[in-house]
């Protein structure tokens, strides 16, 4: 690991946000809010001490080796000694492309270097935690914002400062329009608050929608055993224009007792892999990362085996937004839909946000 000597040292857990259904009014907190777009990338704290640069993830895992392009941009554009909180993003065709970020989490350095050239990443800064010999963790949000804008005034094209406003109406407009560029909501930060590592001291507002999807299988929970099987997550699918069932995501939040009940309830639907639309993945004969049997890029040893089910049941789930042809985050189970035919569960039901050019947002 690269050595740095800074007023704020790694590892550092970033400040987090709690969810709200609507953008909060500035009158609801002393001093009002600073509103920012909610970026959809890899949360990253950048530590720079001269030529030494470290990139830390939300879970305090090092990201440095996966993003040499961001390291180079930090050396070119950031103050010589600083700590910044922000997001690593990759954009293409005017939108954020989260899947391209996942491709970077690869064990082969040659592959990482190749992708850094083909699909270069950028860093969007939204907080300044230290500069020079000064820690800004105890400074108010409004002051940190002023210092951030001043520190990155001459940043190169691969480093950006996130837009920010204190106007509620503008924040609501951002919530509606920026989704078309791949962003997933708005964040509200109390103007008078200090930076609080690991605390949910901000507010996030994300888009919430529902969709009817096909239940195609399930994974067992990590606490499951042969004597006491417990369901971990439902595997969900939608039919494409060619009538092929595509894996689109999972639903995973269930009470412990319910996990055991679901295994028993779904037992009559269990089928052999050869009788399932995703049979080649269930047998492990296809390495595609688009299907439920693919290895995890974050944890290569994680068990992602699954139980194929006859795709005859429909479930309604809540989701925030799509990333390509998949739900970006884990969906929320709402209810079974015995009144829906699985074949009617297609991508056409999904709401398509109005397009918005990411380049315009980043200036």
KETI-599866 format. One record per residue (C-alpha): residue number from 1; x, z, y. Coordinates in steps of 0.02 Angstrom, whole numbers, plus 50000, padded with zeros to 5 digits. Example, Ala and Ser with C-alpha at 12.3 -4.5 7.8 and 13.67 -1.06 7.14 Angstrom:
BEGIN
@pos = 1, X = 50615, Z = 50390, Y = 49775
@pos = 2, X = 50684, Z = 50357, Y = 49947
END
This chain:
BEGIN
@pos = 1, X = 50000, Z = 50000, Y = 50000
@pos = 2, X = 50059, Z = 49957, Y = 50175
@pos = 3, X = 50119, Z = 50106, Y = 50276
@pos = 4, X = 50037, Z = 50142, Y = 50443
@pos = 5, X = 50055, Z = 50288, Y = 50563
@pos = 6, X = 49902, Z = 50296, Y = 50674
@pos = 7, X = 49792, Z = 50427, Y = 50762
@pos = 8, X = 49657, Z = 50388, Y = 50633
@pos = 9, X = 49727, Z = 50363, Y = 50458
@pos = 10, X = 49661, Z = 50280, Y = 50300
@pos = 11, X = 49563, Z = 50307, Y = 50196
@pos = 12, X = 49415, Z = 50328, Y = 50312
@pos = 13, X = 49232, Z = 50321, Y = 50264
@pos = 14, X = 49135, Z = 50219, Y = 50394
@pos = 15, X = 48986, Z = 50286, Y = 50490
@pos = 16, X = 48824, Z = 50238, Y = 50402
@pos = 17, X = 48642, Z = 50208, Y = 50450
@pos = 18, X = 48473, Z = 50273, Y = 50393
@pos = 19, X = 48327, Z = 50153, Y = 50375
@pos = 20, X = 48178, Z = 50135, Y = 50492
@pos = 21, X = 48028, Z = 50018, Y = 50487
@pos = 22, X = 48036, Z = 49967, Y = 50670
@pos = 23, X = 48167, Z = 49951, Y = 50805
@pos = 24, X = 48171, Z = 50123, Y = 50889
@pos = 25, X = 48130, Z = 50143, Y = 51073
@pos = 26, X = 48272, Z = 50198, Y = 51189
@pos = 27, X = 48157, Z = 50337, Y = 51248
@pos = 28, X = 48164, Z = 50417, Y = 51076
@pos = 29, X = 48343, Z = 50479, Y = 51098
@pos = 30, X = 48437, Z = 50555, Y = 51244
@pos = 31, X = 48541, Z = 50421, Y = 51330
@pos = 32, X = 48454, Z = 50278, Y = 51239
@pos = 33, X = 48520, Z = 50160, Y = 51106
@pos = 34, X = 48646, Z = 50021, Y = 51093
@pos = 35, X = 48571, Z = 49884, Y = 50984
@pos = 36, X = 48675, Z = 49763, Y = 50880
@pos = 37, X = 48640, Z = 49629, Y = 50750
@pos = 38, X = 48658, Z = 49692, Y = 50571
@pos = 39, X = 48792, Z = 49584, Y = 50491
@pos = 40, X = 48786, Z = 49535, Y = 50308
@pos = 41, X = 48966, Z = 49539, Y = 50248
@pos = 42, X = 49095, Z = 49662, Y = 50184
@pos = 43, X = 49102, Z = 49820, Y = 50290
@pos = 44, X = 49285, Z = 49844, Y = 50336
@pos = 45, X = 49392, Z = 49964, Y = 50437
@pos = 46, X = 49550, Z = 49879, Y = 50498
@pos = 47, X = 49707, Z = 49984, Y = 50524
@pos = 48, X = 49847, Z = 49897, Y = 50620
@pos = 49, X = 50017, Z = 49972, Y = 50659
@pos = 50, X = 50128, Z = 49829, Y = 50719
@pos = 51, X = 50146, Z = 49704, Y = 50576
@pos = 52, X = 50072, Z = 49829, Y = 50452
@pos = 53, X = 49886, Z = 49795, Y = 50422
@pos = 54, X = 49769, Z = 49880, Y = 50300
@pos = 55, X = 49589, Z = 49831, Y = 50265
@pos = 56, X = 49479, Z = 49970, Y = 50196
@pos = 57, X = 49305, Z = 49944, Y = 50121
@pos = 58, X = 49150, Z = 50051, Y = 50139
@pos = 59, X = 49194, Z = 50135, Y = 49974
@pos = 60, X = 49373, Z = 50160, Y = 50033
@pos = 61, X = 49437, Z = 50026, Y = 49914
@pos = 62, X = 49577, Z = 49918, Y = 49985
@pos = 63, X = 49525, Z = 49742, Y = 50033
@pos = 64, X = 49694, Z = 49688, Y = 50102
@pos = 65, X = 49751, Z = 49577, Y = 49958
@pos = 66, X = 49586, Z = 49482, Y = 49953
@pos = 67, X = 49585, Z = 49430, Y = 50136
@pos = 68, X = 49758, Z = 49371, Y = 50191
@pos = 69, X = 49673, Z = 49265, Y = 50325
@pos = 70, X = 49595, Z = 49419, Y = 50404
@pos = 71, X = 49763, Z = 49509, Y = 50397
@pos = 72, X = 49842, Z = 49361, Y = 50488
@pos = 73, X = 49703, Z = 49360, Y = 50618
@pos = 74, X = 49725, Z = 49547, Y = 50646
@pos = 75, X = 49911, Z = 49524, Y = 50681
@pos = 76, X = 49872, Z = 49383, Y = 50801
@pos = 77, X = 49725, Z = 49456, Y = 50898
@pos = 78, X = 49714, Z = 49645, Y = 50886
@pos = 79, X = 49806, Z = 49774, Y = 50990
@pos = 80, X = 49975, Z = 49820, Y = 50914
@pos = 81, X = 49910, Z = 49992, Y = 50862
@pos = 82, X = 49724, Z = 50011, Y = 50831
@pos = 83, X = 49585, Z = 50055, Y = 50710
@pos = 84, X = 49426, Z = 49950, Y = 50711
@pos = 85, X = 49261, Z = 49961, Y = 50618
@pos = 86, X = 49175, Z = 49797, Y = 50581
@pos = 87, X = 49124, Z = 49667, Y = 50453
@pos = 88, X = 49218, Z = 49531, Y = 50361
@pos = 89, X = 49111, Z = 49374, Y = 50356
@pos = 90, X = 49121, Z = 49194, Y = 50296
@pos = 91, X = 49012, Z = 49064, Y = 50380
@pos = 92, X = 48968, Z = 48887, Y = 50333
@pos = 93, X = 48841, Z = 48764, Y = 50401
@pos = 94, X = 48790, Z = 48886, Y = 50538
@pos = 95, X = 48750, Z = 49031, Y = 50419
@pos = 96, X = 48833, Z = 49181, Y = 50341
@pos = 97, X = 48884, Z = 49147, Y = 50160
@pos = 98, X = 48896, Z = 49312, Y = 50066
@pos = 99, X = 48927, Z = 49227, Y = 49899
@pos = 100, X = 49089, Z = 49153, Y = 49967
@pos = 101, X = 49148, Z = 49331, Y = 50002
@pos = 102, X = 49117, Z = 49380, Y = 49822
@pos = 103, X = 49228, Z = 49238, Y = 49764
@pos = 104, X = 49375, Z = 49322, Y = 49851
@pos = 105, X = 49369, Z = 49474, Y = 49737
@pos = 106, X = 49478, Z = 49387, Y = 49609
@pos = 107, X = 49627, Z = 49452, Y = 49509
@pos = 108, X = 49732, Z = 49295, Y = 49535
@pos = 109, X = 49825, Z = 49293, Y = 49700
@pos = 110, X = 49841, Z = 49103, Y = 49691
@pos = 111, X = 49652, Z = 49089, Y = 49688
@pos = 112, X = 49633, Z = 49208, Y = 49836
@pos = 113, X = 49761, Z = 49110, Y = 49937
@pos = 114, X = 49674, Z = 48945, Y = 49897
@pos = 115, X = 49504, Z = 49011, Y = 49951
@pos = 116, X = 49578, Z = 49084, Y = 50110
@pos = 117, X = 49620, Z = 48906, Y = 50161
@pos = 118, X = 49462, Z = 48822, Y = 50096
@pos = 119, X = 49335, Z = 48952, Y = 50157
@pos = 120, X = 49424, Z = 49059, Y = 50288
@pos = 121, X = 49349, Z = 49228, Y = 50333
@pos = 122, X = 49323, Z = 49305, Y = 50504
@pos = 123, X = 49313, Z = 49484, Y = 50566
@pos = 124, X = 49170, Z = 49543, Y = 50677
@pos = 125, X = 49216, Z = 49705, Y = 50766
@pos = 126, X = 49082, Z = 49827, Y = 50819
@pos = 127, X = 49176, Z = 49989, Y = 50852
@pos = 128, X = 49348, Z = 50044, Y = 50914
@pos = 129, X = 49406, Z = 50205, Y = 50830
@pos = 130, X = 49584, Z = 50216, Y = 50895
@pos = 131, X = 49701, Z = 50120, Y = 51008
@pos = 132, X = 49884, Z = 50156, Y = 51044
@pos = 133, X = 49909, Z = 50343, Y = 51017
@pos = 134, X = 49728, Z = 50387, Y = 51061
@pos = 135, X = 49588, Z = 50428, Y = 50939
@pos = 136, X = 49414, Z = 50380, Y = 51000
@pos = 137, X = 49315, Z = 50464, Y = 50861
@pos = 138, X = 49250, Z = 50597, Y = 50980
@pos = 139, X = 49211, Z = 50475, Y = 51122
@pos = 140, X = 49033, Z = 50424, Y = 51160
@pos = 141, X = 48967, Z = 50260, Y = 51089
@pos = 142, X = 48949, Z = 50183, Y = 51263
@pos = 143, X = 49131, Z = 50221, Y = 51303
@pos = 144, X = 49192, Z = 50154, Y = 51136
@pos = 145, X = 49097, Z = 49993, Y = 51170
@pos = 146, X = 49181, Z = 49970, Y = 51339
@pos = 147, X = 49351, Z = 49999, Y = 51262
@pos = 148, X = 49313, Z = 49880, Y = 51119
@pos = 149, X = 49265, Z = 49736, Y = 51235
@pos = 150, X = 49420, Z = 49769, Y = 51340
@pos = 151, X = 49537, Z = 49778, Y = 51189
@pos = 152, X = 49476, Z = 49614, Y = 51112
@pos = 153, X = 49452, Z = 49515, Y = 51271
@pos = 154, X = 49586, Z = 49389, Y = 51218
@pos = 155, X = 49548, Z = 49384, Y = 51031
@pos = 156, X = 49573, Z = 49222, Y = 50935
@pos = 157, X = 49432, Z = 49127, Y = 50852
@pos = 158, X = 49441, Z = 49222, Y = 50686
@pos = 159, X = 49406, Z = 49389, Y = 50773
@pos = 160, X = 49242, Z = 49420, Y = 50863
@pos = 161, X = 49156, Z = 49562, Y = 50956
@pos = 162, X = 48976, Z = 49586, Y = 50900
@pos = 163, X = 48842, Z = 49557, Y = 51032
@pos = 164, X = 48762, Z = 49718, Y = 51096
@pos = 165, X = 48620, Z = 49763, Y = 51212
@pos = 166, X = 48530, Z = 49918, Y = 51275
@pos = 167, X = 48367, Z = 49821, Y = 51303
@pos = 168, X = 48232, Z = 49850, Y = 51173
@pos = 169, X = 48146, Z = 49682, Y = 51197
@pos = 170, X = 48309, Z = 49589, Y = 51171
@pos = 171, X = 48341, Z = 49688, Y = 51012
@pos = 172, X = 48169, Z = 49640, Y = 50946
@pos = 173, X = 48203, Z = 49458, Y = 50984
@pos = 174, X = 48368, Z = 49470, Y = 50890
@pos = 175, X = 48278, Z = 49545, Y = 50741
@pos = 176, X = 48163, Z = 49393, Y = 50733
@pos = 177, X = 48286, Z = 49254, Y = 50772
@pos = 178, X = 48457, Z = 49301, Y = 50701
@pos = 179, X = 48394, Z = 49303, Y = 50522
@pos = 180, X = 48403, Z = 49114, Y = 50529
@pos = 181, X = 48592, Z = 49131, Y = 50539
@pos = 182, X = 48600, Z = 49244, Y = 50386
@pos = 183, X = 48594, Z = 49415, Y = 50472
@pos = 184, X = 48479, Z = 49545, Y = 50398
@pos = 185, X = 48414, Z = 49653, Y = 50540
@pos = 186, X = 48462, Z = 49762, Y = 50687
@pos = 187, X = 48564, Z = 49922, Y = 50704
@pos = 188, X = 48529, Z = 50054, Y = 50838
@pos = 189, X = 48669, Z = 50172, Y = 50891
@pos = 190, X = 48638, Z = 50322, Y = 51005
@pos = 191, X = 48735, Z = 50291, Y = 51166
@pos = 192, X = 48795, Z = 50470, Y = 51183
@pos = 193, X = 48848, Z = 50495, Y = 51001
@pos = 194, X = 49025, Z = 50512, Y = 50935
@pos = 195, X = 49088, Z = 50415, Y = 50784
@pos = 196, X = 49042, Z = 50515, Y = 50628
@pos = 197, X = 49132, Z = 50454, Y = 50470
@pos = 198, X = 49021, Z = 50455, Y = 50316
@pos = 199, X = 48867, Z = 50518, Y = 50410
@pos = 200, X = 48706, Z = 50420, Y = 50428
@pos = 201, X = 48710, Z = 50432, Y = 50617
@pos = 202, X = 48641, Z = 50259, Y = 50656
@pos = 203, X = 48473, Z = 50175, Y = 50624
@pos = 204, X = 48452, Z = 50010, Y = 50533
@pos = 205, X = 48297, Z = 49902, Y = 50531
@pos = 206, X = 48289, Z = 49767, Y = 50399
@pos = 207, X = 48164, Z = 49633, Y = 50353
@pos = 208, X = 48041, Z = 49683, Y = 50215
@pos = 209, X = 47943, Z = 49557, Y = 50113
@pos = 210, X = 47863, Z = 49545, Y = 49941
@pos = 211, X = 47871, Z = 49415, Y = 49804
@pos = 212, X = 47794, Z = 49390, Y = 49631
@pos = 213, X = 47932, Z = 49361, Y = 49503
@pos = 214, X = 47948, Z = 49338, Y = 49316
@pos = 215, X = 48013, Z = 49482, Y = 49210
@pos = 216, X = 48146, Z = 49401, Y = 49100
@pos = 217, X = 48243, Z = 49548, Y = 49028
@pos = 218, X = 48321, Z = 49716, Y = 49063
@pos = 219, X = 48483, Z = 49813, Y = 49058
@pos = 220, X = 48500, Z = 49988, Y = 48989
@pos = 221, X = 48544, Z = 50133, Y = 49104
@pos = 222, X = 48719, Z = 50207, Y = 49099
@pos = 223, X = 48642, Z = 50370, Y = 49033
@pos = 224, X = 48555, Z = 50279, Y = 48891
@pos = 225, X = 48597, Z = 50317, Y = 48709
@pos = 226, X = 48539, Z = 50245, Y = 48541
@pos = 227, X = 48430, Z = 50399, Y = 48515
@pos = 228, X = 48364, Z = 50402, Y = 48694
@pos = 229, X = 48363, Z = 50225, Y = 48768
@pos = 230, X = 48327, Z = 50217, Y = 48954
@pos = 231, X = 48299, Z = 50062, Y = 49057
@pos = 232, X = 48425, Z = 50033, Y = 49196
@pos = 233, X = 48360, Z = 49878, Y = 49286
@pos = 234, X = 48233, Z = 49739, Y = 49267
@pos = 235, X = 48303, Z = 49561, Y = 49269
@pos = 236, X = 48198, Z = 49445, Y = 49376
@pos = 237, X = 48173, Z = 49258, Y = 49382
@pos = 238, X = 48088, Z = 49119, Y = 49479
@pos = 239, X = 48053, Z = 48940, Y = 49425
@pos = 240, X = 48142, Z = 48800, Y = 49518
@pos = 241, X = 48080, Z = 48623, Y = 49555
@pos = 242, X = 48136, Z = 48566, Y = 49382
@pos = 243, X = 48037, Z = 48702, Y = 49294
@pos = 244, X = 48194, Z = 48801, Y = 49249
@pos = 245, X = 48187, Z = 48991, Y = 49258
@pos = 246, X = 48327, Z = 49048, Y = 49374
@pos = 247, X = 48397, Z = 49225, Y = 49383
@pos = 248, X = 48362, Z = 49290, Y = 49559
@pos = 249, X = 48401, Z = 49476, Y = 49554
@pos = 250, X = 48353, Z = 49648, Y = 49487
@pos = 251, X = 48240, Z = 49797, Y = 49517
@pos = 252, X = 48322, Z = 49963, Y = 49474
@pos = 253, X = 48244, Z = 50116, Y = 49557
@pos = 254, X = 48144, Z = 50213, Y = 49427
@pos = 255, X = 48120, Z = 50397, Y = 49387
@pos = 256, X = 48213, Z = 50459, Y = 49232
@pos = 257, X = 48056, Z = 50486, Y = 49130
@pos = 258, X = 47991, Z = 50315, Y = 49179
@pos = 259, X = 48151, Z = 50232, Y = 49119
@pos = 260, X = 48119, Z = 50293, Y = 48942
@pos = 261, X = 47936, Z = 50242, Y = 48950
@pos = 262, X = 47979, Z = 50066, Y = 49006
@pos = 263, X = 48093, Z = 50035, Y = 48856
@pos = 264, X = 47950, Z = 50079, Y = 48739
@pos = 265, X = 47821, Z = 49979, Y = 48838
@pos = 266, X = 47929, Z = 49823, Y = 48841
@pos = 267, X = 47978, Z = 49830, Y = 48657
@pos = 268, X = 47841, Z = 49705, Y = 48604
@pos = 269, X = 47915, Z = 49576, Y = 48724
@pos = 270, X = 48094, Z = 49581, Y = 48655
@pos = 271, X = 48147, Z = 49411, Y = 48588
@pos = 272, X = 48300, Z = 49335, Y = 48507
@pos = 273, X = 48424, Z = 49254, Y = 48629
@pos = 274, X = 48393, Z = 49084, Y = 48550
@pos = 275, X = 48210, Z = 49097, Y = 48600
@pos = 276, X = 48246, Z = 49140, Y = 48781
@pos = 277, X = 48273, Z = 49020, Y = 48930
@pos = 278, X = 48436, Z = 49111, Y = 48964
@pos = 279, X = 48491, Z = 49111, Y = 48782
@pos = 280, X = 48665, Z = 49040, Y = 48813
@pos = 281, X = 48703, Z = 49183, Y = 48933
@pos = 282, X = 48631, Z = 49315, Y = 48819
@pos = 283, X = 48749, Z = 49253, Y = 48683
@pos = 284, X = 48896, Z = 49259, Y = 48803
@pos = 285, X = 48930, Z = 49073, Y = 48783
@pos = 286, X = 48921, Z = 49034, Y = 48969
@pos = 287, X = 49031, Z = 49116, Y = 49102
@pos = 288, X = 48924, Z = 49066, Y = 49250
@pos = 289, X = 48917, Z = 49200, Y = 49384
@pos = 290, X = 48737, Z = 49150, Y = 49421
@pos = 291, X = 48668, Z = 49236, Y = 49267
@pos = 292, X = 48643, Z = 49417, Y = 49216
@pos = 293, X = 48782, Z = 49422, Y = 49085
@pos = 294, X = 48921, Z = 49380, Y = 49207
@pos = 295, X = 49062, Z = 49504, Y = 49235
@pos = 296, X = 49061, Z = 49610, Y = 49392
@pos = 297, X = 49191, Z = 49557, Y = 49521
@pos = 298, X = 49204, Z = 49737, Y = 49581
@pos = 299, X = 49214, Z = 49818, Y = 49410
@pos = 300, X = 49274, Z = 49703, Y = 49271
@pos = 301, X = 49243, Z = 49838, Y = 49140
@pos = 302, X = 49061, Z = 49867, Y = 49185
@pos = 303, X = 48939, Z = 49836, Y = 49042
@pos = 304, X = 48821, Z = 49698, Y = 49097
@pos = 305, X = 48743, Z = 49662, Y = 48926
@pos = 306, X = 48555, Z = 49642, Y = 48930
@pos = 307, X = 48398, Z = 49631, Y = 48823
@pos = 308, X = 48303, Z = 49464, Y = 48829
@pos = 309, X = 48114, Z = 49476, Y = 48851
@pos = 310, X = 47980, Z = 49346, Y = 48829
@pos = 311, X = 47952, Z = 49285, Y = 49009
@pos = 312, X = 47765, Z = 49316, Y = 49005
@pos = 313, X = 47746, Z = 49459, Y = 49130
@pos = 314, X = 47744, Z = 49452, Y = 49319
@pos = 315, X = 47798, Z = 49592, Y = 49435
@pos = 316, X = 47781, Z = 49610, Y = 49624
@pos = 317, X = 47940, Z = 49668, Y = 49710
@pos = 318, X = 47991, Z = 49706, Y = 49888
@pos = 319, X = 48147, Z = 49623, Y = 49960
@pos = 320, X = 48234, Z = 49602, Y = 50126
@pos = 321, X = 48307, Z = 49426, Y = 50121
@pos = 322, X = 48380, Z = 49291, Y = 50011
@pos = 323, X = 48562, Z = 49242, Y = 49992
@pos = 324, X = 48555, Z = 49063, Y = 49930
@pos = 325, X = 48439, Z = 49068, Y = 49779
@pos = 326, X = 48452, Z = 49255, Y = 49746
@pos = 327, X = 48389, Z = 49415, Y = 49823
@pos = 328, X = 48533, Z = 49482, Y = 49928
@pos = 329, X = 48501, Z = 49664, Y = 49879
@pos = 330, X = 48416, Z = 49757, Y = 49738
@pos = 331, X = 48227, Z = 49735, Y = 49750
@pos = 332, X = 48096, Z = 49873, Y = 49747
@pos = 333, X = 47968, Z = 49876, Y = 49607
@pos = 334, X = 47791, Z = 49872, Y = 49678
@pos = 335, X = 47670, Z = 49839, Y = 49536
@pos = 336, X = 47633, Z = 49732, Y = 49384
@pos = 337, X = 47535, Z = 49572, Y = 49417
@pos = 338, X = 47432, Z = 49532, Y = 49259
@pos = 339, X = 47328, Z = 49413, Y = 49366
@pos = 340, X = 47475, Z = 49295, Y = 49397
@pos = 341, X = 47538, Z = 49159, Y = 49280
@pos = 342, X = 47729, Z = 49162, Y = 49263
@pos = 343, X = 47737, Z = 48973, Y = 49291
@pos = 344, X = 47662, Z = 48999, Y = 49464
@pos = 345, X = 47810, Z = 49109, Y = 49518
@pos = 346, X = 47918, Z = 48982, Y = 49609
@pos = 347, X = 48036, Z = 48980, Y = 49757
@pos = 348, X = 47900, Z = 48901, Y = 49864
@pos = 349, X = 47819, Z = 49072, Y = 49894
@pos = 350, X = 47974, Z = 49137, Y = 49984
@pos = 351, X = 47972, Z = 49142, Y = 50172
@pos = 352, X = 48103, Z = 49031, Y = 50254
@pos = 353, X = 48169, Z = 49101, Y = 50419
@pos = 354, X = 48187, Z = 48984, Y = 50567
@pos = 355, X = 48365, Z = 48916, Y = 50574
@pos = 356, X = 48484, Z = 48991, Y = 50701
@pos = 357, X = 48662, Z = 48929, Y = 50731
@pos = 358, X = 48789, Z = 49066, Y = 50693
@pos = 359, X = 48916, Z = 48985, Y = 50810
@pos = 360, X = 48797, Z = 49015, Y = 50955
@pos = 361, X = 48784, Z = 49198, Y = 50907
@pos = 362, X = 48973, Z = 49221, Y = 50897
@pos = 363, X = 49003, Z = 49126, Y = 51057
END
